[in-house]
Amino acid sequence: MSELLIRDERDGDAGAIRAVTRAAFEGMPYSEQTEAAIVDALRAAGALAVSLVAVEDGGIVGHVAFSPIAIDGAPAPGWFGVGPLSVSPDRQRHGVGTVLMRAGLARLADAGAKGCVLVGDPAYYRRFGFIASSSLGYPDLPAEYFQVLELASETPSGTVAFHPAFAARDD
């Protein structure tokens, strides 16, 4: 196996990130196939607080995005939403997503972030310390799929909204 490099997204990476993201979610029954459009919209809005890529053999094989969230309609300084997390289908189940998540969470913690939220599989995200929240919620979603990770403070209370870019759709 070749060496996996994790680095910040650079100018010129958008097309490769879009391709990896589309491939990662293609045919997944839980996906509306909007993940690539969401990343593009977050980038266009300047809302990618952390955007990391996994590079192997000179090509991008994974990506993770972190963006600001709101709680009860107000900005939540220091709190971020995770996602999408994308890994090329041929590199899934090889630890690429785990390495990306750990690097992104470390970056946020080093910057003094208070915490992160995400929508995802509890069995997967538990390894990073995410748990279902008793104080934060997300509309129209079973509670076990909305998860929280405290980094430097107690979890606030309220209803979470991801960045408006999460409403993006591919044309």
N, C-alpha and C positions, 0 to 999 in steps of 0.2 A: 504494500500500500504506500502511496506517495504521501508526502507531508501535507497536512491541512493547515492553511494560514487563515487566521481571522483578522480582518482589517475593516476600517471605516469604508463606507460607500464613497466612491470617487466619481467625479465627472466622467461620463462615458459608461458608467455601469448600469444605467437605467434599463437599457434593452435586455441585457443578460438577466437582470433581476426580474424583469417582467416575464421573460421566458421560463425561468426557474419557477416562479410563483404560479404561472398558469399550469405548467406541467405537474407541479406538486399537488394541486387541488383538482385537476381534471378527473371527472367521474366520481368524485367523492360525494356521497349522498347528503352530507351535512353542509355542503358548500353551494352557494349561489353563483359560483364562478366569478366573483367580483374582487377577489383578493388582489390581483394585479392592478386593477383600477384604483383600489384603495391606496396602495403604495404610491402610485403615480400622483394621486390627489394629495396625499400627505406631503410628498416632495414638493409639489407645486405650491402648496400652502405654507411651506417653510416649517412644517410641523413634525418633521422627523427629528426628535430629540436625540435619538441614537438609531443609526442605521448601519448594521454590520453585515458583511458578506463573508462567506466561507469560500476560499479559493483552493482548488486542487488541480495540479497539472496545468496551471495557468488559466483555468476557467472557473467561473463562479458556479458553485454547486449548492449554495444555500444563502439565505438572507433572513434577518430578523429586524423588525421595526418596533420602536418604542415612541409613543406620542402622548402629549398631554391629555388629561381627561377633565371633565367637569363633574361636580357633585351637587345635586339639587340645583342645577342650572348655573352654578358659579364656578369659575376656575378653581382648581384644586392644586395650588402650587406644591411641587414636589411629588405629585402622584402621576403615574403614567399608565397608559394602556399598552399591553404587549400584543403585537401581531400586525400583520400576519408573520408567522414563522414558516418558512418554506425551505424544503430540501428536494433536490432533484430526485425523481423516483428511483433511479439506479443507485443513489447514495443513502436512501432512507434505511433506517434500522442499522446504521453503521456509526452512530454517535455524532453525526454532524449537527443535528438539531440541538443535542445536549450541549455541545461545545459552544454553539452560537448563543444559546440561552444563558449559559453560565457567564460568558464574556459580556453580554449585554447587561445582565443583572449586576455584575461587578462594576461595570462602567457607571451605572446609575448610582450604586452604593457609594462609589468613590466621589461622585459629584454631590453627594448629600441628599439624594432622593429619599422621600419618606416611604414610598411603597409603589406597588404595581397591581394592576388588575388584568384579568384576561377572561376570555370565553374559550373553553376547551375541555378536553378529556381529563377528568380528575386523575385517572390512573397514570397518565403521562406527566402531568404538571406537578404532581405530588413530590416527585424527586427533587424539585427545586424549592420546595417549601410552601407552595401554593395550597391554600385550603379554602373551602367554602366559607363565605363570610356571613356572620350573623347580623352585622351592622350595615353593610353595603348591599345594594341590590341592583339588578339590571332588569328592565321591563321585559315581560313575555318570554322568560327563559327559566327553565327549571334551576333551582338554586344551586344544585351540585355542579353545574357547568360554569357558573360565574365564580371565579376564584380570586383570592387576594394573597399578596405576599407583603408583609410589613418589613420595611428595610431599616427605618430609623424612628418610627413613631407609632403611636396607637392608630388603629384603623378608625377613620371618621365614620359617621353615620350618614345615610342618605341614598339617593338613587344616582347611579353613575350614568354618564353619557360619554361615549367615545367622541373623538374629534369628528366634526361634520364630514370630513373626508370619507368616513366609513359608510356614507350613503352613496359613494361613487359607483357608477356602473360602466362597463365597457360599452363603447359605441357600436 
